[in-house]
Amino acid sequence: MAKELWTVIEVLEFYQIEESFLRHLEEEEIVCPACDEGLSTRLFHANELEKLRVAKILMEDMEVNLSGVEVILQMRKNMIDMRRQFDAILEDLAKQMQKTLKRNLKS
Protein backbone atom coordinates (compact mmCIF):
# COMPACT_ATOMS: atom_id res chain seq x y z
CA MET A 1 0.00 0.00 0.00
CA ALA A 2 1.90 3.01 -1.26
CA LYS A 3 -0.87 5.47 -0.46
CA GLU A 4 -0.62 7.04 3.01
CA LEU A 5 -4.15 8.39 3.60
CA TRP A 6 -7.37 6.76 2.45
CA THR A 7 -10.89 8.22 2.36
CA VAL A 8 -13.84 6.32 3.78
CA ILE A 9 -15.14 5.63 0.26
CA GLU A 10 -11.78 4.20 -0.81
CA VAL A 11 -11.63 2.01 2.30
CA LEU A 12 -15.16 0.71 1.80
CA GLU A 13 -14.53 -0.11 -1.85
CA PHE A 14 -11.07 -1.61 -1.42
CA TYR A 15 -12.00 -3.85 1.53
CA GLN A 16 -15.55 -4.50 0.28
CA ILE A 17 -17.13 -3.69 3.62
CA GLU A 18 -20.21 -1.82 4.75
CA GLU A 19 -19.84 1.59 6.35
CA SER A 20 -21.62 0.26 9.43
CA PHE A 21 -18.81 -2.30 9.89
CA LEU A 22 -16.20 0.45 9.67
CA ARG A 23 -18.15 2.68 12.08
CA HIS A 24 -18.46 -0.21 14.51
CA LEU A 25 -14.68 -0.71 14.46
CA GLU A 26 -14.24 3.02 15.01
CA GLU A 27 -16.67 3.05 17.93
CA GLU A 28 -14.74 0.22 19.56
CA GLU A 29 -11.50 2.14 18.82
CA ILE A 30 -10.09 -0.77 16.87
CA VAL A 31 -9.41 1.58 13.96
CA CYS A 32 -9.17 5.34 14.27
CA PRO A 33 -9.35 7.93 11.50
CA ALA A 34 -6.56 10.45 11.19
CA CYS A 35 -7.19 13.48 13.36
CA ASP A 36 -6.81 16.65 11.34
CA GLU A 37 -9.07 19.49 12.37
CA GLY A 38 -8.77 21.13 8.96
CA LEU A 39 -10.36 18.17 7.19
CA SER A 40 -14.08 17.70 6.75
CA THR A 41 -13.78 14.02 5.89
CA ARG A 42 -12.43 11.03 7.78
CA LEU A 43 -9.13 9.74 6.47
CA PHE A 44 -7.35 6.56 7.47
CA HIS A 45 -3.61 5.98 7.65
CA ALA A 46 -2.23 2.82 6.07
CA ASN A 47 -1.36 1.35 9.50
CA GLU A 48 -5.02 1.64 10.53
CA LEU A 49 -6.02 -0.19 7.37
CA GLU A 50 -3.77 -3.09 8.34
CA LYS A 51 -5.72 -3.37 11.60
CA LEU A 52 -8.95 -3.22 9.59
CA ARG A 53 -7.72 -5.99 7.29
CA VAL A 54 -6.84 -8.24 10.21
CA ALA A 55 -10.10 -7.44 12.03
CA LYS A 56 -12.11 -8.29 8.90
CA ILE A 57 -10.36 -11.65 8.53
CA LEU A 58 -10.78 -12.47 12.21
CA MET A 59 -14.45 -11.58 12.26
CA GLU A 60 -15.55 -12.93 8.87
CA ASP A 61 -13.34 -15.98 8.42
CA MET A 62 -12.66 -17.01 12.00
CA GLU A 63 -15.85 -15.76 13.66
CA VAL A 64 -13.97 -13.86 16.37
CA ASN A 65 -16.06 -11.26 18.24
CA LEU A 66 -14.98 -7.63 18.68
CA SER A 67 -13.53 -8.21 22.14
CA GLY A 68 -11.43 -11.04 20.75
CA VAL A 69 -10.32 -8.90 17.82
CA GLU A 70 -9.20 -6.20 20.21
CA VAL A 71 -7.20 -8.67 22.30
CA ILE A 72 -5.63 -10.31 19.25
CA LEU A 73 -4.66 -6.97 17.71
CA GLN A 74 -3.07 -5.85 20.99
CA MET A 75 -1.16 -9.12 21.27
CA ARG A 76 -0.07 -8.77 17.63
CA LYS A 77 1.17 -5.23 18.31
CA ASN A 78 3.06 -6.44 21.39
CA MET A 79 4.68 -9.24 19.39
CA ILE A 80 5.73 -6.83 16.64
CA ASP A 81 7.18 -4.44 19.24
CA MET A 82 9.07 -7.29 20.92
CA ARG A 83 10.40 -8.43 17.53
CA ARG A 84 11.72 -4.92 16.85
CA GLN A 85 13.39 -4.83 20.25
CA PHE A 86 14.90 -8.26 19.67
CA ASP A 87 16.17 -7.22 16.24
CA ALA A 88 17.74 -4.09 17.76
CA ILE A 89 19.45 -6.21 20.44
CA LEU A 90 20.79 -8.61 17.81
CA GLU A 91 22.04 -5.73 15.68
CA ASP A 92 23.79 -4.18 18.68
CA LEU A 93 25.32 -7.55 19.60
CA ALA A 94 26.57 -8.04 16.05
CA LYS A 95 28.21 -4.58 16.10
CA GLN A 96 29.87 -5.32 19.44
CA MET A 97 31.17 -8.64 18.12
CA GLN A 98 32.57 -6.95 15.01
CA LYS A 99 34.40 -4.39 17.16
CA THR A 100 35.80 -7.14 19.37
CA LEU A 101 36.95 -9.13 16.35
CA LYS A 102 38.65 -6.08 14.83
CA ARG A 103 40.45 -5.36 18.10
CA ASN A 104 41.56 -8.98 18.41
CA LEU A 105 42.82 -9.06 14.82
CA LYS A 106 44.88 -5.90 15.41
CA SER A 107 46.48 -7.39 18.52
C-alpha positions as CSV (number, residue, x, y, z in Angstrom):
1,M,0.0,0.0,0.0
2,A,1.9,3.0,-1.3
3,K,-0.9,5.5,-0.5
4,E,-0.6,7.0,3.0
5,L,-4.1,8.4,3.6
6,W,-7.4,6.8,2.5
7,T,-10.9,8.2,2.4
8,V,-13.8,6.3,3.8
9,I,-15.1,5.6,0.3
10,E,-11.8,4.2,-0.8
11,V,-11.6,2.0,2.3
12,L,-15.2,0.7,1.8
13,E,-14.5,-0.1,-1.9
14,F,-11.1,-1.6,-1.4
15,Y,-12.0,-3.9,1.5
16,Q,-15.5,-4.5,0.3
17,I,-17.1,-3.7,3.6
18,E,-20.2,-1.8,4.7
19,E,-19.8,1.6,6.3
20,S,-21.6,0.3,9.4
21,F,-18.8,-2.3,9.9
22,L,-16.2,0.5,9.7
23,R,-18.2,2.7,12.1
24,H,-18.5,-0.2,14.5
25,L,-14.7,-0.7,14.5
26,E,-14.2,3.0,15.0
27,E,-16.7,3.1,17.9
28,E,-14.7,0.2,19.6
29,E,-11.5,2.1,18.8
30,I,-10.1,-0.8,16.9
31,V,-9.4,1.6,14.0
32,C,-9.2,5.3,14.3
33,P,-9.3,7.9,11.5
34,A,-6.6,10.5,11.2
35,C,-7.2,13.5,13.4
36,D,-6.8,16.6,11.3
37,E,-9.1,19.5,12.4
38,G,-8.8,21.1,9.0
39,L,-10.4,18.2,7.2
40,S,-14.1,17.7,6.8
41,T,-13.8,14.0,5.9
42,R,-12.4,11.0,7.8
43,L,-9.1,9.7,6.5
44,F,-7.4,6.6,7.5
45,H,-3.6,6.0,7.7
46,A,-2.2,2.8,6.1
47,N,-1.4,1.3,9.5
48,E,-5.0,1.6,10.5
49,L,-6.0,-0.2,7.4
50,E,-3.8,-3.1,8.3
51,K,-5.7,-3.4,11.6
52,L,-9.0,-3.2,9.6
53,R,-7.7,-6.0,7.3
54,V,-6.8,-8.2,10.2
55,A,-10.1,-7.4,12.0
56,K,-12.1,-8.3,8.9
57,I,-10.4,-11.7,8.5
58,L,-10.8,-12.5,12.2
59,M,-14.5,-11.6,12.3
60,E,-15.6,-12.9,8.9
61,D,-13.3,-16.0,8.4
62,M,-12.7,-17.0,12.0
63,E,-15.9,-15.8,13.7
64,V,-14.0,-13.9,16.4
65,N,-16.1,-11.3,18.2
66,L,-15.0,-7.6,18.7
67,S,-13.5,-8.2,22.1
68,G,-11.4,-11.0,20.7
69,V,-10.3,-8.9,17.8
70,E,-9.2,-6.2,20.2
71,V,-7.2,-8.7,22.3
72,I,-5.6,-10.3,19.2
73,L,-4.7,-7.0,17.7
74,Q,-3.1,-5.9,21.0
75,M,-1.2,-9.1,21.3
76,R,-0.1,-8.8,17.6
77,K,1.2,-5.2,18.3
78,N,3.1,-6.4,21.4
79,M,4.7,-9.2,19.4
80,I,5.7,-6.8,16.6
81,D,7.2,-4.4,19.2
82,M,9.1,-7.3,20.9
83,R,10.4,-8.4,17.5
84,R,11.7,-4.9,16.8
85,Q,13.4,-4.8,20.3
86,F,14.9,-8.3,19.7
87,D,16.2,-7.2,16.2
88,A,17.7,-4.1,17.8
89,I,19.4,-6.2,20.4
90,L,20.8,-8.6,17.8
91,E,22.0,-5.7,15.7
92,D,23.8,-4.2,18.7
93,L,25.3,-7.5,19.6
94,A,26.6,-8.0,16.0
95,K,28.2,-4.6,16.1
96,Q,29.9,-5.3,19.4
97,M,31.2,-8.6,18.1
98,Q,32.6,-6.9,15.0
99,K,34.4,-4.4,17.2
100,T,35.8,-7.1,19.4
101,L,36.9,-9.1,16.4
102,K,38.6,-6.1,14.8
103,R,40.4,-5.4,18.1
104,N,41.6,-9.0,18.4
105,L,42.8,-9.1,14.8
106,K,44.9,-5.9,15.4
107,S,46.5,-7.4,18.5
